[in-house]
Amino acid sequence: MQNDNNIVETEGAGNFTCGLNIGGAPVPREGSPQTATTQSPNPAQPAASICESTYIKREIPLDKRTRKERQEKKQNEAKMAPDRSNISFTITHMNANHQDSLAAYLQVYCHVSAREAKSARLEDITLSDLVISANGTRYTVPIDPAMGSFSESRSRLVAMHQECLARLGRSDITIKEYRRPEGIEIFLFFVFATALVAFSRRSNFLPGSLFYETVGLGAVPPLAQLFYKTQPFVLTVMAGSHVVEASLFTVKRLKRHGVPVLSLVWCAWVVSNLIEGYTVWRRFDWVVRQEGAKREHGK
């Protein structure tokens, strides 16, 4: 006796059921609508092999909270994408134009020496940190409080820069050049240089010495005798005052305006101060005013 094999596919909430009814009409499972009835072409074929119904996927409705969370996540990702793309520009700009700021960050927040911080380079920016490398070492500089988005990076970096300058006792104007004497300063430079050379040795004021014969002190013997007698005092006062001035100059001017110690620019200013004295202060202050005017004009 040949039996009819009928396959019944029912769909429930998110799944389906393959039912087998032998020798009769398809009987759907209670609570599930009948969706398909297929007669087996070969009674000998196992029922499992002919259960080829297609699963229809239904989207389960999301509650309002879940939908809102997903929507906010997509919006945040959309906002972060352009912000993050601007970070590469900020990193390049900081490394090219504000290396002194990066060095200041390391000195203040990571207690790195000024010499080691000279090679500082910005590698990455996150919402809560700056990653800066110097001399093969990577440092993490905290941003406190953390930024809400990368659009805050410029204002926060400027604020950190100002804080570092205040704590280091430095100005926001950095001097990177030496300015040679001009005009009357050239004359004063040679006068002071000649005086230092002349009074460096007492014998320079005796007949027969190179300085005595070159300058022609033989024509005014009383002046030569005066210089000979006062040489120790004049040398002490002149050299001592210029050394004190140069020491103050390194702190009050060079350090304040970010001139690296023992750099070529630093040495040039100090040597000029040892020779010229106070005229170097005026020339340096003039350079600072020029740099400040350039900055204001560039804004």
WOFEN-V64881 format. One record per residue. N is the residue number from 1. NEAR is the number of other ideal C-beta (glycine too) atoms within 12 Angstrom. Layout:
n=N near=NEAR
n=N near=NEAR
This chain:
n=1 near=6
n=2 near=11
n=3 near=16
n=4 near=21
n=5 near=28
n=6 near=27
n=7 near=33
n=8 near=31
n=9 near=30
n=10 near=28
n=11 near=25
n=12 near=20
n=13 near=15
n=14 near=13
n=15 near=17
n=16 near=25
n=17 near=25
n=18 near=29
n=19 near=29
n=20 near=26
n=21 near=25
n=22 near=20
n=23 near=16
n=24 near=15
n=25 near=13
n=26 near=27
n=27 near=18
n=28 near=23
n=29 near=21
n=30 near=12
n=31 near=11
n=32 near=21
n=33 near=17
n=34 near=23
n=35 near=23
n=36 near=25
n=37 near=22
n=38 near=24
n=39 near=23
n=40 near=26
n=41 near=12
n=42 near=14
n=43 near=17
n=44 near=12
n=45 near=16
n=46 near=13
n=47 near=24
n=48 near=12
n=49 near=15
n=50 near=22
n=51 near=24
n=52 near=16
n=53 near=21
n=54 near=12
n=55 near=17
n=56 near=17
n=57 near=11
n=58 near=12
n=59 near=8
n=60 near=10
n=61 near=10
n=62 near=12
n=63 near=10
n=64 near=10
n=65 near=10
n=66 near=13
n=67 near=13
n=68 near=13
n=69 near=14
n=70 near=15
n=71 near=15
n=72 near=14
n=73 near=14
n=74 near=14
n=75 near=14
n=76 near=18
n=77 near=15
n=78 near=14
n=79 near=18
n=80 near=21
n=81 near=15
n=82 near=15
n=83 near=25
n=84 near=23
n=85 near=14
n=86 near=21
n=87 near=30
n=88 near=19
n=89 near=20
n=90 near=30
n=91 near=28
n=92 near=17
n=93 near=20
n=94 near=34
n=95 near=24
n=96 near=15
n=97 near=17
n=98 near=28
n=99 near=27
n=100 near=32
n=101 near=40
n=102 near=39
n=103 near=39
n=104 near=38
n=105 near=42
n=106 near=37
n=107 near=33
n=108 near=29
n=109 near=28
n=110 near=27
n=111 near=15
n=112 near=27
n=113 near=18
n=114 near=27
n=115 near=17
n=116 near=21
n=117 near=33
n=118 near=24
n=119 near=23
n=120 near=38
n=121 near=29
n=122 near=37
n=123 near=24
n=124 near=25
n=125 near=37
n=126 near=24
n=127 near=24
n=128 near=20
n=129 near=25
n=130 near=38
n=131 near=27
n=132 near=39
n=133 near=27
n=134 near=29
n=135 near=18
n=136 near=10
n=137 near=19
n=138 near=20
n=139 near=31
n=140 near=21
n=141 near=39
n=142 near=21
n=143 near=26
n=144 near=15
n=145 near=11
n=146 near=17
n=147 near=26
n=148 near=17
n=149 near=25
n=150 near=31
n=151 near=19
n=152 near=23
n=153 near=33
n=154 near=23
n=155 near=17
n=156 near=31
n=157 near=31
n=158 near=18
n=159 near=20
n=160 near=34
n=161 near=33
n=162 near=20
n=163 near=23
n=164 near=33
n=165 near=27
n=166 near=16
n=167 near=16
n=168 near=28
n=169 near=16
n=170 near=30
n=171 near=29
n=172 near=25
n=173 near=25
n=174 near=31
n=175 near=34
n=176 near=22
n=177 near=20
n=178 near=23
n=179 near=24
n=180 near=18
n=181 near=29
n=182 near=15
n=183 near=13
n=184 near=14
n=185 near=25
n=186 near=18
n=187 near=15
n=188 near=23
n=189 near=26
n=190 near=16
n=191 near=20
n=192 near=30
n=193 near=23
n=194 near=19
n=195 near=27
n=196 near=28
n=197 near=21
n=198 near=30
n=199 near=28
n=200 near=21
n=201 near=19
n=202 near=22
n=203 near=18
n=204 near=28
n=205 near=33
n=206 near=21
n=207 near=19
n=208 near=14
n=209 near=22
n=210 near=16
n=211 near=28
n=212 near=26
n=213 near=16
n=214 near=14
n=215 near=21
n=216 near=13
n=217 near=25
n=218 near=19
n=219 near=12
n=220 near=14
n=221 near=16
n=222 near=13
n=223 near=18
n=224 near=28
n=225 near=18
n=226 near=16
n=227 near=29
n=228 near=27
n=229 near=16
n=230 near=20
n=231 near=27
n=232 near=18
n=233 near=16
n=234 near=23
n=235 near=25
n=236 near=16
n=237 near=18
n=238 near=29
n=239 near=24
n=240 near=17
n=241 near=21
n=242 near=30
n=243 near=22
n=244 near=20
n=245 near=29
n=246 near=30
n=247 near=18
n=248 near=21
n=249 near=33
n=250 near=30
n=251 near=18
n=252 near=24
n=253 near=34
n=254 near=36
n=255 near=26
n=256 near=24
n=257 near=33
n=258 near=35
n=259 near=35
n=260 near=27
n=261 near=19
n=262 near=16
n=263 near=22
n=264 near=15
n=265 near=26
n=266 near=28
n=267 near=19
n=268 near=26
n=269 near=39
n=270 near=31
n=271 near=25
n=272 near=35
n=273 near=35
n=274 near=28
n=275 near=31
n=276 near=36
n=277 near=32
n=278 near=24
n=279 near=30
n=280 near=36
n=281 near=25
n=282 near=24
n=283 near=33
n=284 near=39
n=285 near=23
n=286 near=21
n=287 near=29
n=288 near=29
n=289 near=19
n=290 near=18
n=291 near=24
n=292 near=20
n=293 near=14
n=294 near=15
n=295 near=15
n=296 near=12
n=297 near=9
n=298 near=9
n=299 near=7
